[in-house]
């Protein structure tokens, strides 16, 4: 039986290009945990190890039911690993791929929990910088966990702003704000833009902007008016469609002031014209 530190590895649940996720058991606390390790290609890579350490440093400052808990970073026999809360659920991207009709009745809950998680994250002084469907886990009841804090940076203070200006462009292009594309200093309204793109994708079934190549996609983020969510999903109210479009304004000053302000507006409006039918029964491996 294989161990990493005090964690007994039970099964590999995700095998990616750069990292692996294991289900493990911690003998001391008698709890299941998730363990993230780097693949053989990257386990000695300083940058990748640094990202694990950053994820731990950020995660240890957070305590929220809709944010994945981080327990520790450690190294055992030259294997760096991150121990975290065990939440066996697929990410939002996979949920969308499986068909939004399957989760339609859960959409209001998913939207509000994802928004609450990011609002709290920002209020702790962090900018996530990689908000996208891949970084929200969603279980069969619509409970949400925000994950992956490796690119997060502090937002408060002169030194934080100076540091963020020197960073290379990082993030995911389909959800990236104009100011992030331009390598400008960021505040939480950059995360709000990415959240707007993410929620558009969740409700419409496709991202707001696509392109034949990277340059075309980025140009649309910089120049093209956001599409109407009402057109993509006829069950969306005009108020919800307009609010999502406002989050994707090209100028940060024209968006809601914060994710929390956006959330407060969400709570005041109907999101959908009609309540969707109950979801289909779901079976299968949550990590498939």
C-alpha positions in Angstrom: 0.0 0.0 0.0 1.5 3.3 -1.1 1.8 6.4 1.2 2.8 10.0 0.8 3.7 11.3 4.2 0.8 10.3 6.5 -1.6 9.9 3.5 -2.5 6.5 2.3 -3.1 6.6 -1.5 -6.2 4.7 -2.5 -6.8 5.3 -6.1 -5.8 7.6 -9.0 -8.9 9.6 -10.0 -7.4 12.1 -12.5 -4.3 11.7 -14.7 -3.5 15.0 -16.5 -0.5 16.2 -18.5 1.0 18.0 -15.6 -0.6 16.7 -12.5 -2.5 13.8 -10.9 -5.3 13.7 -8.4 -5.5 10.8 -5.9 -8.1 9.8 -3.4 -6.3 9.2 -0.2 -7.0 8.5 3.5 -5.4 10.4 6.4 -4.9 8.0 9.3 -4.5 10.7 11.9 -7.8 12.5 11.2 -9.5 9.4 9.8 -10.8 11.4 6.8 -10.6 11.0 3.0 -8.6 13.7 1.3 -7.5 14.6 -2.2 -3.8 14.5 -3.1 -2.4 16.5 -6.0 1.0 15.3 -7.3 3.0 16.4 -10.3 3.7 14.0 -13.1 7.1 12.5 -13.6 7.8 15.1 -16.3 7.3 18.0 -13.8 8.0 16.7 -10.3 11.4 18.3 -10.3 10.3 21.5 -12.2 10.8 24.5 -9.9 8.0 26.5 -11.5 5.5 23.7 -11.1 6.5 23.1 -7.5 6.2 26.9 -6.9 2.6 26.8 -8.2 1.8 24.0 -5.7 3.3 26.1 -2.9 1.4 29.2 -4.0 -1.8 27.2 -4.1 -1.2 26.1 -0.5 -0.3 29.6 0.6 -3.5 31.1 -0.9 -5.7 28.2 0.2 -4.6 28.3 3.8 -6.1 31.9 4.0 -9.5 30.7 2.9 -12.4 29.2 4.9 -15.6 29.0 2.9 -18.0 26.1 2.2 -17.9 26.8 -1.6 -14.1 26.9 -1.8 -12.0 23.7 -1.7 -10.0 23.5 1.5 -6.2 23.1 1.3 -4.6 21.2 4.1 -0.9 21.2 3.4 2.0 21.2 1.0 4.8 18.7 1.6 7.5 16.6 0.0 8.0 12.9 0.6 10.8 11.0 -1.2 11.4 13.8 -3.7 7.6 13.8 -4.5 6.0 17.2 -3.8 2.3 17.0 -3.1 -0.7 19.1 -2.0 -3.3 17.7 0.4 -6.8 19.1 0.1 -10.4 18.5 0.9 -12.0 15.5 -0.8 -14.9 16.6 -3.0 -15.6 13.8 -5.6 -17.4 15.8 -8.3 -16.7 16.7 -11.9 -15.9 20.3 -12.9 -18.4 22.7 -14.5 -16.8 22.2 -18.0 -17.7 18.5 -17.9 -21.2 19.3 -16.7 -21.7 21.6 -19.6 -20.2 19.0 -22.0 -22.7 16.4 -20.6 -25.6 18.7 -21.6 -26.9 21.7 -19.7 -30.4 20.2 -19.8 -29.2 17.7 -17.2 -28.4 20.4 -14.7 -30.9 23.1 -15.8 -33.0 22.9 -12.5 -29.7 23.4 -10.6 -28.5 26.4 -12.5 -29.7 29.1 -10.1 -28.0 27.3 -7.2 -24.8 26.8 -9.1 -24.7 30.4 -10.3 -25.3 31.8 -6.8 -22.8 29.5 -5.1 -20.1 30.1 -7.8 -20.6 33.9 -7.4 -20.6 33.7 -3.6 -17.3 31.7 -3.6 -15.6 34.3 -5.9 -17.0 37.2 -3.9 -15.5 35.8 -0.7 -12.2 35.0 -2.5 -11.9 38.6 -3.6 -12.9 40.0 -0.2 -9.9 38.1 1.3 -7.7 40.3 -0.9 -7.0 37.8 -3.7 -7.5 38.0 -7.5 -8.0 34.5 -8.9 -6.9 35.3 -12.5 -8.1 32.0 -13.9 -11.8 31.9 -13.4 -13.3 29.4 -15.8 -15.7 26.4 -15.9 -12.7 24.0 -15.3 -12.1 25.6 -11.9 -15.5 25.0 -10.4 -16.4 21.6 -9.2 -20.2 20.9 -9.2 -21.8 17.9 -7.5 -25.1 16.2 -8.4 -27.0 18.5 -5.9 -25.5 21.7 -7.5 -23.1 22.3 -4.7 -20.0 24.2 -5.9 -16.3 24.4 -5.0 -13.9 27.0 -6.4 -10.5 25.4 -7.0 -7.0 26.1 -8.4 -5.4 29.1 -6.7 -2.0 28.7 -8.4 -2.2 32.0 -10.4 -3.8 34.0 -7.6 -2.2 37.3 -6.6 -2.9 39.8 -3.9 -4.8 42.9 -5.0 -4.3 45.4 -2.1 -1.5 47.9 -1.7 0.9 49.7 -3.9 3.5 46.8 -4.0 0.8 44.3 -5.0 -0.3 46.5 -7.9 3.4 47.0 -8.9 4.0 43.3 -8.8 0.9 42.5 -10.8 2.0 44.9 -13.6 5.2 42.9 -14.1 3.5 39.5 -14.5 3.3 37.9 -17.8 -0.1 37.2 -19.3 -1.5 34.2 -17.5 -5.0 32.7 -17.5 -7.3 31.1 -20.0 -8.0 33.0 -23.2 -11.7 32.1 -23.6 -12.5 33.9 -20.3 -9.8 36.5 -20.0 -10.6 40.2 -19.4 -9.3 42.9 -21.7 -7.0 44.3 -19.0 -5.6 40.9 -18.3 -4.8 40.5 -22.0 -3.1 43.8 -22.0 -1.0 42.9 -18.9 -2.5 45.8 -16.9 -2.8 45.9 -13.1 -5.9 43.9 -12.1 -8.6 44.2 -9.5 -11.6 42.0 -8.8 -13.4 43.4 -11.8 -11.1 41.3 -14.0 -12.3 38.2 -12.1 -15.9 39.4 -12.6 -15.4 39.6 -16.4 -14.1 36.0 -16.3 -17.0 35.0 -14.1 -19.4 36.6 -16.6 -17.9 34.6 -19.4 -18.1 31.4 -17.3 -21.7 31.9 -16.4 -22.5 32.7 -20.0 -20.9 29.4 -21.0 -22.8 27.6 -18.3 -26.2 28.9 -19.3 -25.7 29.1 -23.1 -23.7 25.9 -23.5 -20.8 27.7 -25.3 -18.4 30.5 -24.4 -19.4 34.1 -25.4 -16.4 34.4 -27.7 -14.7 31.9 -30.0 -12.1 32.3 -32.7 -10.3 30.4 -35.4 -7.0 31.2 -33.7 -5.7 32.9 -30.5 -5.4 36.3 -32.1 -9.0 36.3 -33.3 -10.3 35.2 -29.9 -8.3 37.9 -28.0 -9.4 40.6 -30.5 -13.0 39.7 -29.8 -12.4 40.1 -26.0 -10.9 43.5 -26.7 -13.3 44.9 -29.3 -16.4 42.9 -29.9 -19.7 43.5 -28.1 -20.7 40.6 -25.8 -23.4 38.4 -27.3 -26.9 38.3 -25.8 -27.5 35.4 -23.4 -31.3 35.7 -24.3 -30.5 34.7 -27.8 -28.5 31.7 -26.7 -31.0 30.5 -24.2 -34.6 31.6 -24.7 -35.5 30.8 -21.1 -33.2 33.6 -19.7 -34.9 36.8 -18.5 -33.9 40.1 -20.1 -32.7 41.3 -16.7 -30.3 38.4 -16.3 -29.1 38.7 -19.8 -28.4 42.4 -19.4 -26.5 41.8 -16.1 -24.3 39.1 -17.6 -23.5 41.4 -20.5 -22.6 44.2 -18.0 -20.0 41.9 -16.4 -18.3 41.6 -19.8 -18.0 45.4 -20.5 -14.7 46.2 -22.1 -13.9 48.9 -19.5 -13.7 47.7 -15.9 -15.3 50.9 -14.8 -18.5 50.0 -16.7 -18.9 46.7 -14.9 -20.5 46.2 -11.5 -18.1 47.4 -8.9 -17.3 44.0 -7.5 -18.4 40.4 -7.6 -20.3 41.0 -4.4 -22.2 43.9 -6.0 -23.0 41.6 -9.0 -24.2 38.9 -6.6 -26.5 41.4 -4.8 -28.0 42.4 -8.2 -28.5 38.7 -9.1 -30.5 38.1 -6.0 -32.9 40.9 -6.9 -33.9 39.6 -10.4 -35.5 36.5 -11.8 -32.9 34.5 -13.8 -35.2 32.3 -15.9 -38.7 32.8 -17.4 -39.8 29.2 -16.5 -38.6 26.7 -14.0 -36.9 23.8 -15.9 -38.0 20.2 -15.5 -36.3 18.0 -12.9 -32.9 16.7 -14.0 -32.4 13.3 -15.5 -31.0 10.6 -13.2 -27.2 10.7 -13.3 -24.9 7.8 -13.1 -21.2 7.0 -13.7 -17.9 8.1 -12.4 -17.8 11.7 -11.2 -14.2 12.0 -12.5 -14.8 10.5 -15.9 
